[in-house]
Every structure is written in structure tokens, then in C-alpha cells.
Amino acid sequence: MRLLNKIVALALLPLFLVSTPAFAQQPSVVDAATLRQALAGKAEAEHAQRALVRRVLVRDNVREMAGRMGLSVERADAAVATLSGAELTVLAEHASTIETQALAGGANTIVISATTLLLVLIVVILLAK
């Protein structure tokens, strides 16, 4: 019986040595160039979103409102660099709304949007601490 166990074990040993995890790996679905291009595109999009938020932060009405609320636009600007993903996307959407709205007859809407932007920045500053 022991001899049979040893023979079976010796017969199966090469099978176990050949079936390593390296052979079990599936080929990559995306090639390296496509992956690099996707990562570069994401980084470029985040850079554009940060630039949009920073353009809104330098507006006089936003600086004035931040001053009235006791907020530091400089700290908010520094906090923008720490954002990514969904936070940055939401903030950039608000900034886009502020930037694209015309002042003619829409001043109240811009103030509300700027207030929303500043409230989001307050949360970001508090989270960055």
C-alpha cells in the first residue's frame, strides 16, 4: 500500500510542478499602450477640472463671498490639489455652472452656485486636515 502511494505521488509530482500559477494566468484584455493612454486621459481630465475650479476661485465675486463667510480662498485653492474622482467631478460641475452662466438676469443663480461651491470647498478643507 505504501509503495502504491509513493508511485502515485511520484507520478503526479511533475503534473503539479508544471501547472504553476504563471501558466494559469489569462492574457491581458487591454494592451499596455491602451492602458497608458487611458491613464493619461484621466490625468488630463482631472487637470482640466482643477484648472476650471481654480478659475472660478479667482473670480472677484467668489473671493468677496468667501471673505464674507470667513473662508480663505488660498486654502481652498490648495485643497483643490488634493481632490480626485467623484469629489473633483462634482466640484468641477458646480464651477462649470458658475463659469458658463451669464450675469444678465442670473446674478442670484450665480450667487447660489458660488455658495454651493464654497460649501463644498469648506468640506474639502476640513477633510484635508
C-alpha positions in Angstrom: 0.0 0.0 0.0 2.8 2.4 0.9 4.6 1.6 -2.3 1.5 2.3 -4.3 1.1 5.7 -2.6 4.7 6.6 -3.4 4.3 5.6 -7.0 1.1 7.7 -7.4 2.7 10.6 -5.6 5.8 10.5 -7.9 3.6 10.2 -11.0 1.6 13.3 -10.0 4.6 15.4 -8.9 5.5 16.6 -12.4 1.9 17.5 -13.1 1.8 19.7 -10.0 5.2 21.3 -10.9 4.1 22.1 -14.5 0.7 23.6 -13.5 2.1 26.7 -11.8 0.1 29.9 -11.4 2.1 31.5 -14.2 0.5 29.1 -16.7 -2.9 29.7 -15.3 -2.9 33.5 -16.0 -5.2 34.7 -18.7 -3.8 37.0 -21.3 -4.4 40.7 -20.7 -7.6 42.1 -22.1 -6.1 45.6 -22.6 -2.6 46.2 -24.0 -0.1 48.4 -22.3 -0.4 51.3 -24.8 -4.2 51.5 -24.4 -3.8 51.4 -20.6 -1.2 54.2 -20.7 -3.4 56.3 -23.0 -6.4 55.8 -20.7 -4.4 56.9 -17.6 -3.0 59.9 -19.4 -6.5 60.9 -20.5 -7.8 60.6 -16.9 -4.9 62.7 -15.6 -5.5 65.3 -18.3 -9.2 65.4 -17.5 -8.5 65.9 -13.7 -6.0 68.6 -14.6 -8.7 70.4 -16.7 -11.2 70.1 -13.8 -8.8 71.5 -11.3 -8.0 74.4 -13.6 -11.7 75.1 -14.0 -12.3 75.2 -10.3 -9.2 77.5 -9.8 -10.5 79.9 -12.5 -13.7 80.2 -10.5 -11.9 80.7 -7.3 -10.0 83.8 -8.7 -13.3 85.5 -9.6 -14.0 88.7 -7.7 -17.5 87.7 -6.6 -16.3 84.3 -5.3 -13.4 85.9 -3.4 -15.8 88.5 -2.0 -18.3 85.9 -0.9 -15.5 83.8 0.7 -14.3 86.8 2.6 -17.8 87.5 3.9 -18.1 83.9 5.0 -14.6 84.0 6.7 -13.1 81.5 4.3 -9.6 81.5 2.8 -9.6 81.2 -0.9 -5.9 80.3 -0.8 -6.6 77.3 1.5 -9.5 76.3 -0.8 -7.2 76.5 -3.8 -4.6 74.4 -2.0 -7.3 71.9 -1.2 -8.3 71.5 -4.8 -5.0 69.8 -5.4 -6.0 67.0 -3.0 -9.2 66.2 -4.8 -9.8 63.4 -7.2 -12.5 61.2 -8.6 -16.1 62.0 -7.7 -15.3 64.9 -5.4 -13.4 66.7 -8.1 -16.1 65.9 -10.7 -18.9 67.3 -8.6 -16.9 70.4 -7.8 -15.9 70.9 -11.4 -19.6 70.6 -12.4 -20.5 73.4 -10.0 -17.6 75.5 -11.2 -18.7 75.0 -14.8 -22.2 76.2 -14.0 -20.8 79.3 -12.4 -18.4 80.0 -15.3 -20.9 79.5 -18.1 -23.9 81.4 -16.7 -24.4 84.9 -18.0 -24.8 87.7 -15.5 -27.7 89.2 -17.3 -30.7 88.4 -15.1 -29.0 85.5 -13.5 -27.0 87.0 -10.6 -29.0 85.2 -8.0 -28.3 81.9 -9.6 -24.6 82.6 -9.7 -24.5 83.5 -6.0 -26.3 80.3 -5.1 -23.9 78.3 -7.3 -20.9 80.1 -5.8 -22.3 79.4 -2.3 -22.6 75.7 -3.2 -19.0 75.7 -4.5 -17.8 77.4 -1.3 -19.7 74.9 0.9 -18.1 72.0 -0.9 -14.7 73.6 -0.5 -15.3 74.0 3.2 -15.9 70.3 3.5 -12.8 69.6 1.4 -10.7 71.9 3.6 -12.0 70.1 6.7 -11.3 66.7 5.2 -7.8 67.7 4.2 -6.7 68.5 7.8 
